[in-house]
Structures are given as structure tokens and as C-alpha cells.
Amino acid sequence: MGWHTVKNTKTPDILTAPGITLLCQALTRDTDRPIFDATGRLPGTVYAGEASVAAACGYAAASGRAGAAVIETHDGALAACAGMPVVLVVLCDTLVPTAGSRWSVVVREAAQLTRAIQQALTNTLASAPGPVLVRLHPEALAEAPAPQWHVPPSYPALNGAQEDVEAAASALSVCQTPVLILGPQWRFSRHPEALRPFVVRMELPCFAVGCAAGGLPADSRFVFRAGLTAAISAADLVLTVGVAGDSPLLTGLPALAFLVQVDLDPSGHHPSADVALRADAGRVMAQLTEYREDDGWLLQVRAFEQAAWEGLSADHQAIRTALSEGAEVVIAEVAADALPSASEPGRHLTVPHGAGAGAALGAGLAWPTHSVTLLSGEPAETHVFPPVKSSRL
């Protein structure tokens, strides 16, 4: 795949410390997930070179579990994995800011290592998915014992406050043109099964963004991929579940639209939200059980989507046609509107330009029996990688 080796290693002592082998082998074994290595010299990890952070994010999005990367500097890494459960193990890097991480720790002694890793694995999913930092010094690994820890399955299944749930249910019961935007937090919920009965009962058009795509069957009449801007403009209620408040999706909301936002991170709530629930995506959908009649709104949103499909460029039309014919796992650096509906979560991922190769490696390890199609560049070039032999390299 053309991974690049990092030549000028700045931390030779830490790379040869006996404890680094134990750490990486324990991470890979005990968490049952690959650890991606930017240095190319750490045993027990999957080497992804400069693409290690993108690979960890791709793995997390495709598998629904946390990923991890061993890197030498985290310049830009935190922004690259915002909103994704990723543990960044940074070698001897204590000077750069940690803004953007959910939690960070400096480990200077071997006795602190097991506790630090356990806290990192817990905190990346403690309140809402997000990156955490473990910054290691050579002395912490000189005589490190074999670390032992347990891995939490996901973030807490937190119910929404009853008064907020009732306010949201009341608004949903009287609105005429609602839109549901499903965000990445749903992918890591303990109760993802709540999505389908909620959408069917509420008769909601659903736009899934990021790694939430595929939560509903691709042929469901409630699934939409294109036409989101037009649908939001015509909506009288916008329900966002697991979408950060600073997301571009929430800019330009119609002045009269009622905004209900569900986000486990209170700091991510949009300032203009009429109802802001701190809750697990699946749990809050299970709580919202009020039924509303459909009066043709779904047909109107379908017309928005058709217009958006027809407005795609010829290149994107060709991409959509090709991918509709059976691509198994798709990583795209192109517009999400060009992708057809995914058949299940983690199969169609949209990533920033330049992150496609790393994300394809991570997704390939998450789906070891599936081929991975990477769309990159402009106009898009298509690269198809065969299934990997094993997800444990």
C-alpha cells in the first residue's frame, strides 16, 4: 500500500527498552485489536508508518471498537482522530499541547504503566468516543512488567434525563417535517439495535454520517444519503444523535427549526439546541417512544435526494454506479454523496484527503475476509485491496 518509514527516530532509548516489547505485545493480545506503529521498530504491532493514526481511526470506525497507535509526535494527530476512540501512545513527547485529547498522562515509572494504559482504555470511551494520550519516557519501559488490564466494551449506556426526553418526545409528536442526523457515537453505543424500531415507529427520514452509515438496511425507505442540506432547510425539527455541536452539519439551521441534540459530551452541545440530552445514542432512542403520523414528508425528502443524485458530477455518478455493484468495504476521500447506502455499519467510511491509505489498512484488519476499495484523489482513482490473511499481524 506504499507505507512510508520514519527514518529520523528521535527516541532511540525508548525503542530499545525491554518494556516496549511487553507493552506492544500486551496491547495487541489483551485488547484483541491491532496497534498501529509509526516507528517501524516496535514488536507486536502492525506497521503503518506515517499513516498509523489514520489506520487506527479506520479500524475503530470499521470495527466499532477502540484503536491505538504508537507514534513519536502527536502534532495534528489529535485533530485527525477527533470523535474517535483511539489511544495514542506517544514516545517521550511531553512538550507539545494536549488540547483536543479527552485525557492524557505522562508515564515516567514502570510501576505506573499498567494503571496508565487501563485508564487510557477506559477514558477513550468514558464519556464519549475521543482520543487519549499516554506519553512514555524511557525509564518507564526499562524494566517494565508485563502489563495486565481489561478493556471496557463501550462508553456508558446513559439514559437521558426524563424531563428532556419528554420535551423531545412532545416536539417529535407534533412536528411535520423532522430530520434525523445519526452521528458516529451511535457506532460505539451498547444499544445500537434501538435505531431500527425507533426510526420505523417515528417515521423519520434518517441521514447517517461518518461511521454510522449502514445502521439501517440499504433498501429501507427511511435511509437517505443525499439531499441533506435541502432536507434541513425544509425541516421544522432536526434531531441529531451523536453529532458534535461544532459540526458543519449544524451550521445554517433554519431559524424556526426545533433542534434536539443528543451528545454524551455536554461541551459538544450546540448553543441553540432547544433540547440538549446527555445520553447514549441507543438508550435515548429507546426512551423516545411517542408515535407520529407520516403525511408525505418522506416522499418530499426522497425528492430532495433524487435531485442531489442527479446533480452529482459525471465522475461521482460513475463511482456510485460502480460501488452499487457489490463493493465490500469502501474507504472514500471523495464526497459522501457519491457513496451508495452501506449494507451494515463500518463498511462505507468517508475520510479526509490523505488519510485514505491508512484508513484502508485499519478497515482491512477490521474486516479480514473482505476486499477494501479505496477512492482517492480528484478526480477519484479506485484502488482495490484483497482480503488480508489475518487481523493479527
C-alpha positions, 0 to 999 in steps of 0.5 A, spaced: 500 500 500 506 504 499 507 505 507 512 510 508 518 509 514 520 514 519 527 514 518 529 520 523 527 516 530 528 521 535 527 516 541 532 511 540 532 509 548 525 508 548 525 503 542 530 499 545 527 498 552 525 491 554 518 494 556 516 496 549 516 489 547 511 487 553 507 493 552 506 492 544 505 485 545 500 486 551 496 491 547 495 487 541 493 480 545 489 483 551 485 488 547 484 483 541 485 489 536 491 491 532 496 497 534 498 501 529 506 503 529 509 509 526 516 507 528 517 501 524 521 498 530 516 496 535 514 488 536 507 486 536 504 491 532 502 492 525 506 497 521 503 503 518 508 508 518 506 515 517 499 513 516 498 509 523 493 514 526 489 514 520 489 506 520 487 506 527 481 511 526 479 506 520 479 500 524 475 503 530 470 506 525 470 499 521 470 495 527 466 499 532 471 498 537 477 502 540 484 503 536 491 505 538 497 507 535 504 508 537 507 514 534 513 519 536 509 526 535 502 527 536 502 534 532 495 534 528 494 527 530 489 529 535 485 533 530 485 527 525 482 522 530 477 527 533 470 523 535 474 517 535 476 512 540 483 511 539 489 511 544 495 514 542 501 512 545 506 517 544 514 516 545 517 521 550 513 527 547 511 531 553 512 538 550 507 539 545 499 541 547 494 536 549 488 540 547 483 536 543 485 529 547 479 527 552 485 525 557 492 524 557 498 522 562 505 522 562 508 515 564 515 516 567 515 509 572 514 502 570 510 501 576 505 506 573 504 503 566 499 498 567 494 503 571 496 508 565 494 504 559 487 501 563 485 508 564 487 510 557 482 504 555 477 506 559 477 514 558 477 513 550 470 511 551 468 514 558 464 519 556 464 519 549 468 516 543 475 521 543 482 520 543 487 519 549 494 520 550 499 516 554 506 519 553 512 514 555 519 516 557 524 511 557 525 509 564 518 507 564 519 501 559 526 499 562 524 494 566 517 494 565 512 488 567 508 485 563 502 489 563 495 486 565 488 490 564 481 489 561 478 493 556 471 496 557 466 494 551 463 501 550 462 508 553 456 508 558 449 506 556 446 513 559 439 514 559 437 521 558 434 525 563 426 524 563 424 531 563 428 532 556 426 526 553 419 528 554 420 535 551 423 531 545 418 526 545 412 532 545 416 536 539 417 529 535 409 528 536 407 534 533 412 536 528 411 535 520 417 535 517 423 532 522 430 530 520 434 525 523 442 526 523 445 519 526 452 521 528 458 516 529 457 515 537 451 511 535 457 506 532 460 505 539 453 505 543 451 498 547 444 499 544 445 500 537 439 495 535 434 501 538 435 505 531 431 500 527 424 500 531 425 507 533 426 510 526 420 505 523 415 507 529 417 515 528 417 515 521 423 519 520 427 520 514 434 518 517 441 521 514 447 517 517 454 520 517 461 518 518 461 511 521 454 510 522 452 509 515 449 502 514 445 502 521 439 501 517 438 496 511 440 499 504 433 498 501 429 501 507 425 507 505 427 511 511 435 511 509 437 517 505 444 519 503 443 525 499 439 531 499 441 533 506 442 540 506 435 541 502 432 536 507 434 541 513 432 547 510 425 544 509 425 541 516 421 544 522 425 539 527 432 536 526 434 531 531 441 529 531 444 523 535 451 523 536 453 529 532 458 534 535 455 541 536 461 544 532 459 540 526 458 543 519 452 539 519 449 544 524 451 550 521 445 554 517 439 551 521 433 554 519 431 559 524 424 556 526 427 549 526 426 545 533 433 542 534 434 536 539 441 534 540 443 528 543 451 528 545 454 524 551 459 530 551 455 536 554 461 541 551 459 538 544 452 541 545 450 546 540 448 553 543 441 553 540 439 546 541 432 547 544 433 540 547 440 538 549 440 530 552 446 527 555 445 520 553 447 514 549 445 514 542 441 507 543 438 508 550 435 515 548 432 512 542 429 507 546 426 512 551 423 516 545 417 512 544 411 517 542 408 515 535 407 520 529 403 520 523 407 520 516 403 525 511 408 525 505 414 528 508 418 522 506 416 522 499 418 530 499 425 528 502 426 522 497 425 528 492 430 532 495 435 526 494 433 524 487 435 531 485 442 531 489 443 524 485 442 527 479 446 533 480 452 529 482 458 530 477 459 525 471 465 522 475 461 521 482 455 518 478 460 513 475 463 511 482 456 510 485 454 506 479 460 502 480 460 501 488 452 499 487 455 493 484 457 489 490 463 493 493 465 490 500 468 495 504 469 502 501 474 507 504 472 514 500 476 521 500 471 523 495 464 526 497 459 522 501 454 523 496 457 519 491 457 513 496 451 508 495 447 506 502 452 501 506 449 494 507 451 494 515 455 499 519 463 500 518 463 498 511 462 505 507 467 510 511 468 517 508 475 520 510 479 526 509 484 527 503 490 523 505 488 519 510 485 514 505 491 509 505 491 508 512 484 508 513 484 502 508 489 498 512 485 499 519 478 497 515 482 491 512 484 488 519 477 490 521 474 486 516 479 480 514 475 476 509 473 482 505 476 486 499 477 494 501 476 499 495 479 505 496 477 512 492 482 517 492 484 523 489 480 528 484 478 526 480 477 519 484 482 513 482 479 506 485 484 502 488 482 495 490 485 491 496 484 483 497 482 480 503 488 480 508 490 473 511 489 475 518 487 481 523 493 479 527 499 481 524 
